[in-house]
Amino acid sequence: METALRRLVLVRHGETVGESSTRYHGVTDVALNEVGVAQMNRVRGALAEESFDLAITSALQRTIAAAAIVAPAVPARALPGFNEIDFGDWEGLTRDEIARRDPERYAAWQAAGAAFTYPNGDAVAAFRGRVAATWRRIVPQLPVRVIVIAHKGVIGTILGELLHLAPAERATLTIDLASIHILGTANGRGWVADVLNDVRHLGEPL
């Protein structure tokens, strides 16, 4: 697919008032909390030597606010197609709470992996298809240097697409809050990961 894009930086948003580090907030529009704001300021420092032509976010406030901190002078575009997965009845719960309240479906989730559909929420395959379709639609229009500030599932899907990861490889990806992932290409087709899940800028816990 022809594109001007040559350097892609992916950043996961920081901690939220809904405790993204422990709770499954997908489509719930939670805001960054004080820790999340501090994390994004550290991301900005870590990327101080980078320059961007465009910032892309989801349509959820935690990524929009993160982009305003990390790349305040860069034109930004919010895309609903990059919204996080809908966890349905499990929105806002921790893994332990899901296992305790809904043990049968929890066991099915663990067994099914990417074939799972969250109760009254998204099918994992459909979510990934939506993110991939959004990426393919916009990539021909992208400039040379782009930063995407998004959610764990979105970043994982984009990395899987661009690096041609098998399902087992994708499952091993670590995408921490406020992590940085950097990809480069010489021709807009063959992507290589320069950095994956860099969290050195976070240092000691905030």
Secondary structure as GFF3:
##gff-version 3
##sequence-region A 1 206
A	DSSP	beta_strand	7	12	.	.	.	ID=ss1
A	DSSP	alpha_helix	34	46	.	.	.	ID=ss2
A	DSSP	beta_strand	54	57	.	.	.	ID=ss3
A	DSSP	alpha_helix	61	70	.	.	.	ID=ss4
A	DSSP	beta_strand	76	78	.	.	.	ID=ss5
A	DSSP	three_ten_helix	80	82	.	.	.	ID=ss6
A	DSSP	three_ten_helix	88	90	.	.	.	ID=ss7
A	DSSP	alpha_helix	95	101	.	.	.	ID=ss8
A	DSSP	alpha_helix	103	112	.	.	.	ID=ss9
A	DSSP	three_ten_helix	113	115	.	.	.	ID=ss10
A	DSSP	alpha_helix	124	138	.	.	.	ID=ss11
A	DSSP	three_ten_helix	139	141	.	.	.	ID=ss12
A	DSSP	beta_strand	145	150	.	.	.	ID=ss13
A	DSSP	alpha_helix	152	162	.	.	.	ID=ss14
A	DSSP	alpha_helix	167	171	.	.	.	ID=ss15
A	DSSP	beta_strand	180	185	.	.	.	ID=ss16
A	DSSP	beta_strand	191	198	.	.	.	ID=ss17
A	DSSP	three_ten_helix	200	202	.	.	.	ID=ss18
###
